[in-house]
């Protein structure tokens, strides 16, 4: 299907240099190299990883699927969050992109936004709970089911997301 990958699942991380993401402990203790300095968003500490699934998404029958996993542990809100000092519940979610030229461009933009800590934020939901949510870039959290459930097919998704990133100065 699509790209020239082996039949085994390919596991990759969010760093192109192969060093892998820092542990949450390293992030919390500030034991990071200079490439993390200057982050300005309100995203809580978390990790982003991705892998290739050897199946297609509706509307992208010639391409494999990129499955992105975001993991955020429980934590305490900081000054940049709605209720500093209060806890928030962690979460794990998956997002999907076609493993195509355009899909890989969007993946790089998602990585950049995640590394700049602007992809997610903490917000208070309608029940008064502080939860982790996407900041302003929509994610396809279902591989199928259509637009109504944040899934595919959605012929305009990749173009729309690239425009949203460009409007935010991420390109």
PLY file of the C-alpha trace (Angstrom):
ply
format ascii 1.0
element vertex 171
property float x
property float y
property float z
element edge 170
property int vertex1
property int vertex2
end_header
0.00 0.00 0.00
1.41 3.32 -0.97
4.96 3.81 0.16
7.93 1.50 -0.04
7.99 0.30 3.57
8.63 -3.22 4.78
5.68 -5.23 5.96
6.68 -4.60 9.57
5.41 -1.58 11.45
7.92 1.24 11.51
8.23 3.01 14.86
9.56 6.55 14.77
9.78 9.39 17.19
9.35 13.13 16.87
13.07 13.85 16.37
14.59 13.48 12.96
18.10 13.03 14.39
17.11 9.74 16.04
17.91 10.75 19.61
14.35 10.21 20.76
12.23 12.38 22.99
13.52 13.40 26.42
11.93 11.61 29.35
9.23 13.45 31.24
11.62 13.62 34.20
14.26 15.36 32.06
11.62 17.79 30.80
10.35 18.54 34.31
13.85 19.05 35.71
14.94 21.25 32.81
17.71 18.87 31.72
17.24 19.76 28.08
19.55 20.98 25.38
19.25 24.45 23.87
16.85 23.32 21.17
14.00 23.49 23.69
14.68 27.04 24.88
12.18 29.70 23.89
9.02 27.62 23.99
6.12 29.99 24.37
2.93 27.96 24.39
0.76 26.74 27.24
0.96 23.06 26.34
1.55 20.75 29.32
4.50 18.36 29.33
3.93 15.38 27.09
5.31 13.20 24.34
4.50 12.80 20.65
5.42 9.64 18.76
4.29 8.22 15.45
4.36 5.02 13.44
3.30 3.80 10.03
0.27 1.54 9.77
0.09 -0.52 6.62
-3.51 0.31 5.79
-5.10 3.19 3.96
-7.42 5.92 5.10
-10.72 6.55 3.30
-9.96 8.95 0.47
-6.25 7.99 0.41
-6.37 4.46 -0.97
-2.82 4.49 -2.36
-1.15 5.57 0.91
-0.33 3.95 4.22
-1.43 5.67 7.44
0.63 7.70 9.90
-0.68 7.14 13.42
0.45 9.85 15.84
0.21 9.22 19.57
0.18 12.05 22.08
0.68 11.17 25.76
0.26 13.64 28.63
0.63 12.42 32.24
-1.33 13.88 35.15
0.20 17.14 36.31
-0.12 20.44 38.10
-1.05 23.58 36.22
1.55 26.30 35.89
1.17 30.09 35.61
0.31 29.87 31.91
-2.71 27.62 32.63
-6.25 28.58 33.78
-5.81 27.50 37.45
-2.14 27.55 38.48
-1.32 25.06 41.23
-4.40 22.92 40.58
-4.12 19.43 39.11
-5.16 18.35 35.65
-5.85 14.84 34.40
-3.48 13.48 31.77
-4.64 11.96 28.53
-3.55 9.89 25.58
-4.92 10.31 22.09
-4.14 9.27 18.55
-4.36 11.26 15.34
-4.13 10.05 11.76
-2.62 11.32 8.52
-2.10 9.71 5.12
1.54 8.68 4.56
1.81 10.90 1.50
3.83 13.97 0.56
1.12 16.29 1.91
0.52 14.11 4.97
4.23 14.19 5.83
4.29 17.98 5.45
1.46 18.21 7.96
3.28 15.76 10.26
6.33 18.06 10.28
4.09 21.03 11.09
2.44 19.10 13.93
5.91 18.18 15.27
6.99 21.81 15.10
3.86 23.03 16.90
4.21 20.29 19.52
7.86 21.17 20.13
6.91 24.85 20.45
4.24 23.78 22.98
1.40 25.37 21.03
-0.51 22.32 19.77
-2.33 21.55 23.04
-3.44 23.54 26.05
-5.40 23.14 29.28
-8.94 24.47 29.26
-11.95 24.22 31.55
-14.70 22.06 30.06
-18.45 22.55 30.52
-18.34 20.43 33.69
-15.76 22.71 35.31
-12.90 20.21 34.86
-9.51 21.31 33.62
-8.63 19.09 30.67
-6.01 18.88 27.94
-7.37 19.85 24.55
-6.05 20.97 21.18
-5.23 24.67 21.17
-6.56 25.62 17.72
-5.37 23.05 15.17
-7.92 20.30 14.54
-6.71 16.70 14.59
-8.18 13.69 12.83
-8.68 11.45 15.86
-10.54 8.72 13.97
-9.22 6.89 10.90
-12.70 6.72 9.40
-16.27 7.84 9.98
-16.05 11.17 8.19
-15.89 14.78 9.24
-18.66 14.43 11.85
-16.40 12.26 14.07
-13.06 13.92 13.22
-12.26 11.15 10.77
-11.66 10.49 7.11
-12.69 10.94 4.33
-12.11 14.68 4.41
-10.68 15.88 1.13
-9.87 19.39 2.45
-8.27 18.48 5.81
-4.58 18.60 4.81
-4.99 21.87 2.90
-7.02 23.43 5.73
-4.50 22.44 8.42
-1.56 23.75 6.40
-3.37 27.09 6.00
-4.10 27.24 9.76
-0.43 26.63 10.52
0.64 29.27 8.00
-1.80 31.77 9.55
-0.13 31.09 12.93
3.35 31.59 11.50
4.26 27.91 11.61
5.53 26.67 8.24
0 1
1 2
2 3
3 4
4 5
5 6
6 7
7 8
8 9
9 10
10 11
11 12
12 13
13 14
14 15
15 16
16 17
17 18
18 19
19 20
20 21
21 22
22 23
23 24
24 25
25 26
26 27
27 28
28 29
29 30
30 31
31 32
32 33
33 34
34 35
35 36
36 37
37 38
38 39
39 40
40 41
41 42
42 43
43 44
44 45
45 46
46 47
47 48
48 49
49 50
50 51
51 52
52 53
53 54
54 55
55 56
56 57
57 58
58 59
59 60
60 61
61 62
62 63
63 64
64 65
65 66
66 67
67 68
68 69
69 70
70 71
71 72
72 73
73 74
74 75
75 76
76 77
77 78
78 79
79 80
80 81
81 82
82 83
83 84
84 85
85 86
86 87
87 88
88 89
89 90
90 91
91 92
92 93
93 94
94 95
95 96
96 97
97 98
98 99
99 100
100 101
101 102
102 103
103 104
104 105
105 106
106 107
107 108
108 109
109 110
110 111
111 112
112 113
113 114
114 115
115 116
116 117
117 118
118 119
119 120
120 121
121 122
122 123
123 124
124 125
125 126
126 127
127 128
128 129
129 130
130 131
131 132
132 133
133 134
134 135
135 136
136 137
137 138
138 139
139 140
140 141
141 142
142 143
143 144
144 145
145 146
146 147
147 148
148 149
149 150
150 151
151 152
152 153
153 154
154 155
155 156
156 157
157 158
158 159
159 160
160 161
161 162
162 163
163 164
164 165
165 166
166 167
167 168
168 169
169 170
